[in-house]
Amino acid sequence: MLVTEQKYGFGVTTFSKMINPEDIPAGSSHPSVPLHQEMLKRTAEASAAYVEWLDSNEYAYLRRTLAAAFLDGTINEPHFSITDTGMSAGFKILWHSERFDDNDMWMLADALKDRVLELGYSLYMSDERHFARTDYAEVIQRHYLKPTLLLQEGKVDQRFGNIIIEYRLIDNAPYDLKFSVQYYHDHKYTHPLPYKQLLEALLEQD
C-alpha cells in the first residue's frame, strides 16, 4: 500500500488516502481520469487569509507582473507563456520561488475567478481532482465559468467565451496556473469579445 498525505494551499484541504496500485483501473493514467474528484471548498482559515491577501501589496504586485507579461510584453521570462489556438486563448504561469510565495498561486486562481464573476459570468463548477502518475502525485484545482445566459438578436451572448482556471500541484508543491478562454465559432453564438479586453478587465489596478 502507498500512503500519501497531501496539503493543498494555506489551510485548504488535508486529504489522506490509501492507494493500492492494483486497484487503479486501466486507463487511469490518462490525464483526464482522476483517482478522486470532489468539490473545491476553502476552509475558514484559508478564506480569511485570502481576503487579507487581496488587500496586500503582494496581490497588487502580481497583477502588475501579469500585465507586464501578458499585456505590455515588458516581461519576457520562461515562467510566463501565452496560448492561442484559434479556438481558445490564454496564458500559463510556472511557479518560481523568485516570483511567487507558496500560497500565491491558489489565491491568484481564486482572485481571477472572482473578477471574472464581475464580468457577466456564473460559476459552473469548482472542483479538485487527484491523480496518481507514474512518478509523482498531481492535484488540479479548477474553476469553470460560463457567461450568464443572455440572447442578443437571437444569438447566445458568449461574452469572451467559457473560462477555465486551473491551479496544479506536483507532489504537494505549487507547479503552475493555467487560464484559458474557449469560444465558439457558430452561428448560434455572438462573436466573442476581444481577449485583450478580458485581460485588461482582470489585471487593471483598482
Secondary structure, 3 states (H helix, E strand, C coil): CEEEEEEECCCCEEEEEEECHHHCCCCCCCCCCCCEEEECCCCHHHHHHHHHHHCCHHHHHHHHHHHHHHHHCCCCCCCEEEEECCCEEEEEEECCCCCCCCCHHHHHHHHHHHHHHCCCEEEEEEEEEEEECCCCEEEEEEEEEEECCCEECCEECCCCCEEEEEEEEECCEEEEEEEEEECCCCCCECCCCCHHHHHHHHHCCC
